Amino acid sequence: MHALKKNRPLRRIVLASAATVSGMVLLLSLKPHSTPAAALAVPAPSLPAPSGSSSAAAPTGTKTVTGDTVQTRWGPVQVRITLKSGRLTEVTAVTYPTDNPRDQEINSFALPRLRSEALQAQSANIDTVSGATYTSDGYRQSLQSALDSARG
């Protein structure tokens, strides 16, 4: 019986190690975010519009405005909006981080969600996309600056 009491700490160590290994296996087996089909519609980044040409009003009551470029930890983010009769009808990310595969993966799922939320909210009052906090913050700030320019 005395030998069994001596082995208890060893059993606990073995059980704790097994639990840790099991947890790591489960964590590593998680699949990354899947790329939604809408991500294919995300335009490639482009250069910001030249100064003085960030907004244009079309005769149909359509106005297109490019928001400020917002510097984030991972790179610049900038959006362009289209308003028809004062209603937000399009939001396009024109500049966003694409320097590495991880940036591309994050933005492939984040940008379509941010666009959809902005169109639904008709404002920059949109939720942060999990896993894309910096991009979400930059998107929101650029969107607000574009809305301010267009409506103000």
C-alpha positions as CSV (number, residue, x, y, z in Angstrom):
1,M,0.0,0.0,0.0
2,H,2.9,2.3,0.8
3,A,4.2,1.9,-2.8
4,L,0.8,3.0,-4.3
5,K,0.9,6.3,-2.3
6,K,4.4,7.0,-3.7
7,N,3.1,6.6,-7.3
8,R,0.2,9.0,-6.9
9,P,2.2,12.1,-7.9
10,L,3.6,10.2,-10.9
11,R,0.1,9.3,-12.0
12,R,-1.0,12.9,-11.7
13,I,1.9,14.0,-13.8
14,V,1.1,11.3,-16.4
15,L,-2.6,12.3,-16.5
16,A,-1.8,16.0,-16.7
17,S,0.6,15.4,-19.5
18,A,-1.9,13.2,-21.4
19,A,-4.5,15.9,-21.0
20,T,-2.1,18.6,-22.3
21,V,-1.2,16.5,-25.3
22,S,-4.8,15.8,-26.0
23,G,-5.7,19.4,-25.8
24,M,-2.9,20.4,-28.1
25,V,-3.9,17.7,-30.7
26,L,-7.5,19.1,-30.6
27,L,-6.3,22.7,-30.9
28,L,-4.0,21.9,-33.9
29,S,-6.8,19.9,-35.6
30,L,-9.0,23.0,-35.8
31,K,-9.5,24.1,-39.3
32,P,-8.8,27.7,-40.2
33,H,-11.6,30.0,-41.4
34,S,-13.0,28.8,-44.6
35,T,-13.0,31.2,-47.6
36,P,-16.6,32.1,-48.5
37,A,-17.6,32.3,-52.1
38,A,-18.2,36.1,-51.6
39,A,-14.4,36.5,-51.1
40,L,-13.9,36.0,-54.8
41,A,-15.7,39.3,-55.4
42,V,-13.2,41.3,-53.2
43,P,-11.3,43.6,-55.6
44,A,-7.6,43.7,-55.7
45,P,-6.0,46.6,-53.9
46,S,-5.3,49.7,-55.9
47,L,-3.6,53.0,-55.5
48,P,-5.6,55.7,-53.7
49,A,-7.4,58.2,-55.9
50,P,-5.4,61.3,-56.7
51,S,-6.0,64.3,-54.4
52,G,-9.1,66.3,-55.3
53,S,-10.8,63.4,-57.1
54,S,-11.9,61.4,-54.2
55,S,-15.6,62.2,-54.8
56,A,-17.7,62.5,-57.9
57,A,-21.4,63.2,-58.3
58,A,-23.1,61.6,-61.3
59,P,-26.2,63.1,-62.9
60,T,-28.3,60.2,-61.6
61,G,-27.9,61.4,-58.0
62,T,-25.1,58.9,-57.4
63,K,-22.1,59.9,-55.4
64,T,-18.9,58.0,-55.0
65,V,-16.4,58.9,-52.3
66,T,-13.1,57.4,-51.2
67,G,-12.5,57.5,-47.5
68,D,-9.3,58.3,-45.7
69,T,-6.4,55.8,-45.8
70,V,-6.1,54.4,-42.3
71,Q,-2.8,53.0,-41.2
72,T,-3.2,49.8,-39.2
73,R,-0.7,47.5,-37.5
74,W,-0.7,45.3,-40.6
75,G,-1.0,47.9,-43.3
76,P,-3.2,50.6,-44.8
77,V,-7.0,50.2,-45.2
78,Q,-9.2,52.4,-47.4
79,V,-12.7,52.0,-48.7
80,R,-14.8,53.6,-51.4
81,I,-18.5,54.1,-51.1
82,T,-21.3,54.8,-53.5
83,L,-24.5,56.6,-52.4
84,K,-27.6,56.7,-54.5
85,S,-30.2,59.2,-53.3
86,G,-28.4,59.4,-50.0
87,R,-28.5,55.6,-49.5
88,L,-25.3,53.5,-49.2
89,T,-25.4,51.1,-52.1
90,E,-21.8,49.9,-52.4
91,V,-18.7,49.7,-50.3
92,T,-15.5,48.5,-51.8
93,A,-12.2,48.0,-50.0
94,V,-9.6,49.6,-52.4
95,T,-6.6,49.3,-50.1
96,Y,-6.0,46.6,-47.5
97,P,-3.1,44.4,-46.3
98,T,-2.0,41.7,-48.8
99,D,1.7,41.3,-48.0
100,N,1.5,37.7,-47.0
101,P,-0.8,34.6,-47.3
102,R,-2.2,35.2,-43.8
103,D,-3.2,38.8,-44.7
104,Q,-4.9,37.4,-47.8
105,E,-6.7,34.7,-45.8
106,I,-7.9,37.1,-43.1
107,N,-9.2,39.6,-45.7
108,S,-10.8,37.0,-47.8
109,F,-13.3,36.4,-45.1
110,A,-13.3,39.7,-43.3
111,L,-13.9,42.2,-46.1
112,P,-17.1,40.6,-47.5
113,R,-18.5,40.5,-43.9
114,L,-17.6,44.1,-43.3
115,R,-19.1,45.2,-46.6
116,S,-22.3,43.3,-45.9
117,E,-22.7,44.8,-42.4
118,A,-22.0,48.3,-43.7
119,L,-24.7,48.0,-46.4
120,Q,-27.1,46.6,-43.9
121,A,-26.4,49.2,-41.2
122,Q,-26.2,52.1,-43.7
123,S,-23.4,53.4,-41.4
124,A,-20.0,52.7,-40.0
125,N,-21.6,51.3,-36.8
126,I,-20.5,47.7,-37.7
127,D,-19.1,44.8,-35.6
128,T,-15.5,43.8,-35.6
129,V,-14.8,40.6,-37.5
130,S,-13.2,38.1,-35.2
131,G,-9.6,37.5,-36.2
132,A,-9.5,40.7,-38.2
133,T,-9.6,43.4,-35.5
134,Y,-7.1,45.8,-37.0
135,T,-8.6,45.5,-40.5
136,S,-12.1,46.0,-39.0
137,D,-11.0,49.1,-37.2
138,G,-9.3,50.6,-40.2
139,Y,-12.3,49.7,-42.4
140,R,-14.7,51.3,-40.0
141,Q,-12.6,54.5,-39.7
142,S,-12.2,54.8,-43.5
143,L,-15.9,54.1,-44.0
144,Q,-16.9,56.8,-41.5
145,S,-14.6,59.4,-43.2
146,A,-16.2,58.6,-46.6
147,L,-19.7,58.9,-45.2
148,D,-18.8,62.2,-43.5
149,S,-17.4,63.6,-46.8
150,A,-20.4,62.4,-48.8
151,R,-23.1,63.5,-46.4
152,G,-21.5,66.5,-44.9
